[in-house]
């Protein structure tokens, strides 16, 4: 299983998140354009807005920040199994919404994704001991 996490795709955060965001963004716009009505918990307009902000933009921003924090701090980036787990949280949050009563699982996975990303961002900043990167 370690050979799977040693692949180049898991070396930097932009590698899994940019393609996932691009594919998801295109599919979401296509679904919405074809008249997808959303779910009972998240009707069409709210579904589209939610997925574009928290799904698409969230993946792009987290991919960028996790890649950039390695440069800013001089610390190793989040990679391997930790990055795969983060991508899995994002993917579960996106896919669960399409199943009946999946809104709760989607909400939990989405929240875990952003908290886990925050921890992955904080660790290199703390390890670098560069106080100018701390929240003031």
Phi and psi in degrees as GROMACS dihedral restraints (atoms count N, CA, C in turn):
[ dihedral_restraints ]
;  ai    aj    ak    al  type     phi  dphi    fc
    3     4     5     6     1   -61.8    20    10
    4     5     6     7     1   -30.4    20    10
    6     7     8     9     1   -62.8    20    10
    7     8     9    10     1   -32.7    20    10
    9    10    11    12     1   -63.7    20    10
   10    11    12    13     1   -42.9    20    10
   12    13    14    15     1   -79.8    20    10
   13    14    15    16     1   -11.3    20    10
   15    16    17    18     1   -85.7    20    10
   16    17    18    19     1    -4.0    20    10
   18    19    20    21     1   -66.7    20    10
   19    20    21    22     1   151.2    20    10
   21    22    23    24     1   -57.7    20    10
   22    23    24    25     1   -28.1    20    10
   24    25    26    27     1   -61.7    20    10
   25    26    27    28     1   -26.5    20    10
   27    28    29    30     1   -97.7    20    10
   28    29    30    31     1    13.7    20    10
   30    31    32    33     1   -85.9    20    10
   31    32    33    34     1   -31.2    20    10
   33    34    35    36     1  -140.2    20    10
   34    35    36    37     1   145.5    20    10
   36    37    38    39     1   -66.5    20    10
   37    38    39    40     1   -29.5    20    10
   39    40    41    42     1   -67.4    20    10
   40    41    42    43     1   -24.9    20    10
   42    43    44    45     1   -65.2    20    10
   43    44    45    46     1   -45.3    20    10
   45    46    47    48     1   -83.5    20    10
   46    47    48    49     1   -34.4    20    10
   48    49    50    51     1   -77.2    20    10
   49    50    51    52     1   -36.1    20    10
   51    52    53    54     1   -66.1    20    10
   52    53    54    55     1   -47.9    20    10
   54    55    56    57     1   -65.1    20    10
   55    56    57    58     1   -39.9    20    10
   57    58    59    60     1   -60.8    20    10
   58    59    60    61     1   -43.5    20    10
   60    61    62    63     1   -65.4    20    10
   61    62    63    64     1   -41.9    20    10
   63    64    65    66     1   -63.4    20    10
   64    65    66    67     1   -46.5    20    10
   66    67    68    69     1   -65.3    20    10
   67    68    69    70     1   -45.9    20    10
   69    70    71    72     1   -64.8    20    10
   70    71    72    73     1   -42.2    20    10
   72    73    74    75     1   -61.1    20    10
   73    74    75    76     1   -44.8    20    10
   75    76    77    78     1   -64.4    20    10
   76    77    78    79     1   -44.2    20    10
   78    79    80    81     1   -65.2    20    10
   79    80    81    82     1   -39.3    20    10
   81    82    83    84     1   -65.4    20    10
   82    83    84    85     1   -44.4    20    10
   84    85    86    87     1   -64.4    20    10
   85    86    87    88     1   -40.6    20    10
   87    88    89    90     1   -63.2    20    10
   88    89    90    91     1   -47.6    20    10
   90    91    92    93     1   -58.5    20    10
   91    92    93    94     1   -46.9    20    10
   93    94    95    96     1   -64.1    20    10
   94    95    96    97     1   -41.6    20    10
   96    97    98    99     1   -65.4    20    10
   97    98    99   100     1   -30.3    20    10
   99   100   101   102     1   -85.4    20    10
  100   101   102   103     1     2.7    20    10
  102   103   104   105     1    97.1    20    10
  103   104   105   106     1    20.8    20    10
  105   106   107   108     1   -57.9    20    10
  106   107   108   109     1   129.6    20    10
  108   109   110   111     1   -94.1    20    10
  109   110   111   112     1     4.4    20    10
  111   112   113   114     1    76.9    20    10
  112   113   114   115     1  -153.2    20    10
  114   115   116   117     1  -125.4    20    10
  115   116   117   118     1   175.7    20    10
  117   118   119   120     1   -62.3    20    10
  118   119   120   121     1   -36.8    20    10
  120   121   122   123     1   -76.7    20    10
  121   122   123   124     1   -28.6    20    10
  123   124   125   126     1  -140.3    20    10
  124   125   126   127     1    87.5    20    10
  126   127   128   129     1   -62.8    20    10
  127   128   129   130     1   169.2    20    10
  129   130   131   132     1   -43.5    20    10
  130   131   132   133     1   -60.6    20    10
  132   133   134   135     1   -63.8    20    10
  133   134   135   136     1   -41.9    20    10
  135   136   137   138     1   -69.5    20    10
  136   137   138   139     1   -37.4    20    10
  138   139   140   141     1   -60.1    20    10
  139   140   141   142     1   -49.6    20    10
  141   142   143   144     1   -61.7    20    10
  142   143   144   145     1   -46.3    20    10
  144   145   146   147     1   -62.3    20    10
  145   146   147   148     1   -44.5    20    10
  147   148   149   150     1   -60.8    20    10
  148   149   150   151     1   -46.4    20    10
  150   151   152   153     1   -71.4    20    10
  151   152   153   154     1   -32.0    20    10
  153   154   155   156     1   -72.4    20    10
  154   155   156   157     1   -37.9    20    10
  156   157   158   159     1   -79.4    20    10
  157   158   159   160     1   -57.3    20    10
  159   160   161   162     1   -83.9    20    10
  160   161   162   163     1   -30.3    20    10
  162   163   164   165     1   -86.1    20    10
  163   164   165   166     1   -67.7    20    10
  165   166   167   168     1   -65.3    20    10
  166   167   168   169     1   -60.4    20    10
  168   169   170   171     1   -63.7    20    10
  169   170   171   172     1   -36.0    20    10
  171   172   173   174     1   -60.3    20    10
  172   173   174   175     1   -42.6    20    10
  174   175   176   177     1   -66.9    20    10
  175   176   177   178     1   -41.7    20    10
  177   178   179   180     1   -65.2    20    10
  178   179   180   181     1   -46.0    20    10
  180   181   182   183     1   -65.9    20    10
  181   182   183   184     1   -45.8    20    10
  183   184   185   186     1   -64.7    20    10
  184   185   186   187     1   -41.5    20    10
  186   187   188   189     1   -59.6    20    10
  187   188   189   190     1   -43.3    20    10
  189   190   191   192     1   -66.8    20    10
  190   191   192   193     1   -50.3    20    10
  192   193   194   195     1   -63.4    20    10
  193   194   195   196     1   -41.8    20    10
  195   196   197   198     1   -67.9    20    10
  196   197   198   199     1   -29.7    20    10
  198   199   200   201     1   -74.5    20    10
  199   200   201   202     1   -43.5    20    10
  201   202   203   204     1   -71.6    20    10
  202   203   204   205     1   -32.4    20    10
  204   205   206   207     1   -62.5    20    10
  205   206   207   208     1   -29.2    20    10
  207   208   209   210     1   -64.9    20    10
  208   209   210   211     1   -38.8    20    10
  210   211   212   213     1   -71.8    20    10
  211   212   213   214     1   -43.2    20    10
  213   214   215   216     1   -61.8    20    10
  214   215   216   217     1   -37.9    20    10
  216   217   218   219     1  -103.2    20    10
  217   218   219   220     1   -16.9    20    10
  219   220   221   222     1    75.2    20    10
  220   221   222   223     1    13.7    20    10
  222   223   224   225     1   -98.8    20    10
  223   224   225   226     1   159.3    20    10
  225   226   227   228     1   -64.0    20    10
  226   227   228   229     1   146.3    20    10
  228   229   230   231     1   -77.1    20    10
  229   230   231   232     1   165.6    20    10
  231   232   233   234     1   -67.2    20    10
  232   233   234   235     1   126.8    20    10
  234   235   236   237     1  -152.7    20    10
  235   236   237   238     1   176.8    20    10
  237   238   239   240     1    64.3    20    10
  238   239   240   241     1  -135.3    20    10
  240   241   242   243     1   -63.8    20    10
  241   242   243   244     1   -34.8    20    10
  243   244   245   246     1   -64.8    20    10
  244   245   246   247     1   -41.2    20    10
  246   247   248   249     1   -69.7    20    10
  247   248   249   250     1   -38.6    20    10
  249   250   251   252     1   -64.3    20    10
  250   251   252   253     1   -39.2    20    10
  252   253   254   255     1   -64.9    20    10
  253   254   255   256     1   -39.3    20    10
  255   256   257   258     1   -64.5    20    10
  256   257   258   259     1   -44.2    20    10
  258   259   260   261     1   -64.3    20    10
  259   260   261   262     1   -36.9    20    10
  261   262   263   264     1   -64.8    20    10
  262   263   264   265     1   -40.7    20    10
  264   265   266   267     1   -60.1    20    10
  265   266   267   268     1   -44.6    20    10
  267   268   269   270     1   -62.7    20    10
  268   269   270   271     1   -43.8    20    10
  270   271   272   273     1   -66.2    20    10
  271   272   273   274     1   -42.4    20    10
  273   274   275   276     1   -61.6    20    10
  274   275   276   277     1   -42.1    20    10
  276   277   278   279     1   -62.6    20    10
  277   278   279   280     1   -33.9    20    10
  279   280   281   282     1   -78.7    20    10
  280   281   282   283     1   -41.8    20    10
  282   283   284   285     1   -80.1    20    10
  283   284   285   286     1   -35.7    20    10
  285   286   287   288     1   -59.7    20    10
  286   287   288   289     1   -29.0    20    10
  288   289   290   291     1   -63.6    20    10
  289   290   291   292     1   -23.1    20    10
  291   292   293   294     1   -86.4    20    10
  292   293   294   295     1    -2.4    20    10
  294   295   296   297     1  -102.9    20    10
  295   296   297   298     1   152.4    20    10
  297   298   299   300     1   -57.4    20    10
  298   299   300   301     1   133.0    20    10
  300   301   302   303     1    58.8    20    10
  301   302   303   304     1    28.5    20    10
  303   304   305   306     1   -88.1    20    10
  304   305   306   307     1    -1.0    20    10
  306   307   308   309     1   -62.7    20    10
  307   308   309   310     1   -38.5    20    10
  309   310   311   312     1   -65.0    20    10
  310   311   312   313     1   -47.0    20    10
  312   313   314   315     1   -63.4    20    10
  313   314   315   316     1   -40.1    20    10
  315   316   317   318     1   -61.6    20    10
  316   317   318   319     1   -43.8    20    10
  318   319   320   321     1   -64.4    20    10
  319   320   321   322     1   -41.6    20    10
  321   322   323   324     1   -66.4    20    10
  322   323   324   325     1   -47.3    20    10
  324   325   326   327     1   -64.4    20    10
  325   326   327   328     1   -38.1    20    10
  327   328   329   330     1   -65.6    20    10
  328   329   330   331     1   -40.5    20    10
  330   331   332   333     1   -66.1    20    10
  331   332   333   334     1   -43.6    20    10
  333   334   335   336     1   -60.9    20    10
  334   335   336   337     1   -40.4    20    10
  336   337   338   339     1   -57.1    20    10
  337   338   339   340     1   -50.3    20    10
  339   340   341   342     1   -71.0    20    10
  340   341   342   343     1   -36.1    20    10
  342   343   344   345     1   -68.5    20    10
  343   344   345   346     1   -41.7    20    10
  345   346   347   348     1   -63.8    20    10
  346   347   348   349     1   -40.9    20    10
  348   349   350   351     1   -62.4    20    10
  349   350   351   352     1   -40.0    20    10
  351   352   353   354     1   -62.8    20    10
  352   353   354   355     1   -40.6    20    10
  354   355   356   357     1   -65.5    20    10
  355   356   357   358     1   -43.1    20    10
  357   358   359   360     1   -63.4    20    10
  358   359   360   361     1   -30.5    20    10
  360   361   362   363     1   -76.6    20    10
  361   362   363   364     1   -38.4    20    10
  363   364   365   366     1   -70.4    20    10
  364   365   366   367     1   -37.4    20    10
  366   367   368   369     1   -57.8    20    10
  367   368   369   370     1   -50.0    20    10
  369   370   371   372     1   -65.1    20    10
  370   371   372   373     1   -34.9    20    10
  372   373   374   375     1   -64.4    20    10
  373   374   375   376     1   -43.7    20    10
  375   376   377   378     1   -67.8    20    10
  376   377   378   379     1   -43.2    20    10
  378   379   380   381     1   -63.4    20    10
  379   380   381   382     1   -31.4    20    10
  381   382   383   384     1   -75.7    20    10
  382   383   384   385     1   -17.5    20    10
  384   385   386   387     1    55.0    20    10
  385   386   387   388     1    33.3    20    10
  387   388   389   390     1  -101.2    20    10
  388   389   390   391     1   100.1    20    10
  390   391   392   393     1   -67.0    20    10
  391   392   393   394     1   -17.3    20    10
  393   394   395   396     1   -68.7    20    10
  394   395   396   397     1   -17.6    20    10
  396   397   398   399     1   -91.7    20    10
  397   398   399   400     1    -4.2    20    10
  399   400   401   402     1   -74.9    20    10
  400   401   402   403     1   154.7    20    10
  402   403   404   405     1   -71.0    20    10
  403   404   405   406     1   127.2    20    10
